[in-house]
Structure formats: C-alpha cells, structure tokens
Amino acid sequence: MRTQNRLIAAAAAMAMLVTLLGPAGPSTAVNWVTSLAWGNLHVKKQPGVFERFTREFNEKEQLLADSETQHNQAWIRTDQTSVTVQYVGTPANAGQQVKFVVDSDIAYTDNIPGDENIGTVDATGIAELVITPTKAAVEDDSIRVDLTNGTTTVGTMLLLFKKPGFYPVVKLLGTSTGPEAACDYKYDCQGSDLWEATYEWSVFKRGWLPEYAQVYAKSYLYGSTIALKYRVFDIWGTPQAKREVNLLVDTACSVCKWAKFVDKKVTDTKGYVSFSIKNLNTKASVLGYKSVNPDTKEPGAAFLPFSMHTTTNELEESVDYYWPQIVPDLSIRPSAVSMQVRTRGNQPADTDGNVIVGTEENPALKLDPANISTDDNVVVKLAISYLRNAQANAMYSPDIKVTATNGGVAVLVTPTNRLELITSAKLGKNALTFGYNSSNKRRDAEIVLIGTKPGKTTWTFTIGGVKRTVTQTYTK
C-alpha cells in the first residue's frame, strides 16, 4: 500500500512539475544548471543521516557514481530535526539554479523562499534544500526529492525515517591479538591482521554480499584457536550495546571438527563482541581432504575451506563474511621472506640494514623515556613474495611473531598507527603477533622497533618457521 501511494504521489508531483516549468516570461527567467546526473543528487552527511552507498561497478570494475541505484536512499534517524538534500556540482556552476521537487508524507518547512524551491548554486558548487518536519517524524515516514533543471530530472531520492538502532552493521575488526581495523563512515574497514578478499575475489559483483559488508580470509594450522573481534553499529554509526550476536560456522564442511564453543553473545557497552572456536582436526585429516571450489571449479587438496559469519537476526542487517582455511603446514620458503632495516634513529640504512656514522657501524641510539621522539626508532620493512606452504596452498594472512630481549617492543604500522606518529614505546608489545596482510595489492609491512633499556636489544621475527633478527644498542 505504501509503494502504491508513493507511485500515485510521484505521478502527481510530475504533473505539477510540467505546469510549474511552463513558458516563463522575461522577469521569471531562470539560469538553470547546464546538466544533471545522479552524481549531482546527494544527502548531506550529518549525524543521524546515512546515504546509501552500494558497490556498483562497470565491466572495468570502476565504481559507478551516476547509477540511479547506487545512492538513491538515505536513512534518517527519527530524532533528527532536519535533513539537507544537495545539488553537488562544481565551482563552474556557481550562480546557476536547480529546482528541488519534494513529495512528502509529513508536513515540513524548508530554507528556500517561495513555493518552487529553486536553489542557487554557491561558490563551491553546492545548492541545498534543508527540510525540517513541523513535528517529530515517526518510523517509516518518508520524503521523496527530485532535482530538475527544466529539461532533465534526476531522482527519486528516498528519505526514510527509522528509529535509533536500525540496520545493525556487524564489522569484523580482526583477531584477538592483532591490530583493530579502522572504519570510515561507509563501513570500509582497513588495517586489521586479516586478508581482505572483498575485491580480489570479485565478491562485490555477487548479489548475496550485503551492503557495507567485507570479506576476509586467514590460514590456520590444524588444532589452532580462531579468535575474532567484532563491533556492531547501527546504520548511523552508533555502537550498539547489549545487541545479541550469533556466530554461524559452516556446516557444509563435514570433516571440520570443533571443540564446544559459545555461539551466542551480547555486545558490551561499546558494541564489541568476541568469539573463540578451537579446531580439533589432525594433520592427517587435513592432508587427506579433497574439495572443489564452487565458483572456479578448481580442485583443491590438503586444506579445509569453510565459512563463518555472524548475524543479529534482524531482517535488515549487514554482516562481514569470513572464509578461513585449516592447513597442515604454515612453513614458508626462506627465500620468500624479505626483511630490511630501513632506518635506525631516523638515519637511512644501507642495503645491508646498517647505518655508518664516521667509522662506527650502527652507533648506539639514545633512549627516549619521555616518548616524544622518533630518534630511537628502528624501522623494518617485511615482505613475503611467495605466500604458499609446503603443500603449495595459498597462505592467507599468516601470523608473524616478533619478540625482544632487554625490554624491547615492536609496533606494527597501520592506518591508525602511522609511522611518523609512533614515538611512544607504550604503543608497542614485547611479544607482538600480527597477520601478514597482503590485501589490496599491499605486499609489505612496516614494523617499528623501540628500545626501553640501556644495552643491546635483539628482536627476533618468526615467519612461518623462518627466523630473522635485528639488534640495536641503546644508551641513556
């Protein structure tokens, strides 16, 4: 019934538009914007306002911005007092005009004088219609807005009011030991220790992948414990406390064996929830398994592929997907591991990882107890050129461990832990474990090593059975 009412109202609005855009006399001439496309129609980013952003791509895998279904809806929290619809052009459109055509379920006022809602583009290329309901909106109230320049009409943008907590978005932020992913307002989360396969596996083209969802993978040795950290937001980015979350483990993997685990938990006050599940397979059971990839039809052997994902059991939700694999061996070829000391105390190192000052090789660095300088940092670059194990199976985000003597610490460089901002030893760990993240064509990792005590400090890197060390002396 609501859909029928919308269609009737839209038809009436278009009939009214034809009348309003009839021949204009000289005194009513309008300097219309020269062209219109879906890329010009947006809802302003505000607290309590979220504009849909779907992953729609052309054949060249380029994101479409002018598709009528890419951002044709915005969810408005019912406690919002206003919402702003925008024409987004360029400074070249300054002074031109565009008409906002509104069809609303609810009474409202707006910021443009008169009844025709013809807005003028400002110096930055923006024209705005600020819609203010005259009384508080209730759930499922809606407003529909089109843009027109007299010859072309773009729309309809649907503004749908929903209560706080609507549309839970469950984000997989990484493992229990690795760095936590940082998420932008479109729920694109980067920087965890998991391999993100959202784009490499072209899953963005598949209809089953929910909006705002990402796909991750990681390799685990048989008998390992899979420990994952999640966080739940509503569609406007508000963390959801006391939200029930279920972990679903792939039942199609008939040979997978698991210890008893808790599959239903409730988020904490900040929206976090963690799950842990221990694998019980043996090396023999993994080595003997054969499978066929349902997408590529490629046969596989000597690893157990399966899937995991969470759900809040809400009708409308977005959840990340996880496709781990259990492998019989995590060893990596020594020749595939490349590790280089890039700088010592902000001084560039040579190809052997050494800094020469005068005749002294790798002179002692002065400790920084105040944690305000990068002069005591040693920066290491790590890359793995061949991510395969002894059975030639792909190794997704294998764990790398860094331990140190003499109180030394290690810090992984991430989008939220930028290299130039790492001054404090408090950011590091004496025993650091992280997954090697080679997703999105990033094939290397940077690690900052910091000493905390006078004397010689040695860091040991363990990478799939391969060991590398870095040593640095410190003084007070």
Stockholm file with secondary structure:
# STOCKHOLM 1.0

chainA/1-476         MRTQNRLIAAAAAMAMLVTLLGPAGPSTAVNWVTSLAWGNLHVKKQPGVFERFTREFNEKEQLLADSETQHNQAWIRTDQTSVTVQYVGTPANAGQQVKFVVDSDIAYTDNIPGDENIGTVDATGIAELVITPTKAAVEDDSIRVDLTNGTTTVGTMLLLFKKPGFYPVVKLLGTSTGPEAACDYKYDCQGSDLWEATYEWSVFKRGWLPEYAQVYAKSYLYGSTIALKYRVFDIWGTPQAKREVNLLVDTACSVCKWAKFVDKKVTDTKGYVSFSIKNLNTKASVLGYKSVNPDTKEPGAAFLPFSMHTTTNELEESVDYYWPQIVPDLSIRPSAVSMQVRTRGNQPADTDGNVIVGTEENPALKLDPANISTDDNVVVKLAISYLRNAQANAMYSPDIKVTATNGGVAVLVTPTNRLELITSAKLGKNALTFGYNSSNKRRDAEIVLIGTKPGKTTWTFTIGGVKRTVTQTYTK
#=GR chainA/1-476 SS CHHHHHHHHHHHHHHHHHHHTSCCCGGGCCCBCSCCCGGGEEECCBTTEEECCCCCBCTTCCBCSSCTTTSCEEEEETTCSCEEEEEECCGGGTTCEEEEEEEESSCEEESSSSSSCEEECCTTSEEEEEEEESSCCCTTCEEEEEEECSSCEEEEEEEEEECTTCSCEEEEEEESSSCCCEECTTCCEECSSSEECTTTTTGGGSTTSCTTCCEEECEEETTCEEEEEEEEECTTSCBCTTCEEEEEECTTCTTCCBCCCCCEEECCTTSEEEEEEEBCCCHHHHHTCEEECTTTCCEEESSEECCEEEECCCSSCEECEECCEEESCCCCCGGGEEEEEEEETTEECCTTSCCEETTEESCCEECCTTCCCSTTEEEEEEEESCCBCTTCCBCCSCEEEEEESTTCEEEECCSSSCGGGCCCGGGCBSEEEEECCCCTTCCEEEEEEECCSSEEEEEEEEETTEEEEEEEEEEC
#=GC SS_cons         CHHHHHHHHHHHHHHHHHHHTSCCCGGGCCCBCSCCCGGGEEECCBTTEEECCCCCBCTTCCBCSSCTTTSCEEEEETTCSCEEEEEECCGGGTTCEEEEEEEESSCEEESSSSSSCEEECCTTSEEEEEEEESSCCCTTCEEEEEEECSSCEEEEEEEEEECTTCSCEEEEEEESSSCCCEECTTCCEECSSSEECTTTTTGGGSTTSCTTCCEEECEEETTCEEEEEEEEECTTSCBCTTCEEEEEECTTCTTCCBCCCCCEEECCTTSEEEEEEEBCCCHHHHHTCEEECTTTCCEEESSEECCEEEECCCSSCEECEECCEEESCCCCCGGGEEEEEEEETTEECCTTSCCEETTEESCCEECCTTCCCSTTEEEEEEEESCCBCTTCCBCCSCEEEEEESTTCEEEECCSSSCGGGCCCGGGCBSEEEEECCCCTTCCEEEEEEECCSSEEEEEEEEETTEEEEEEEEEEC
//
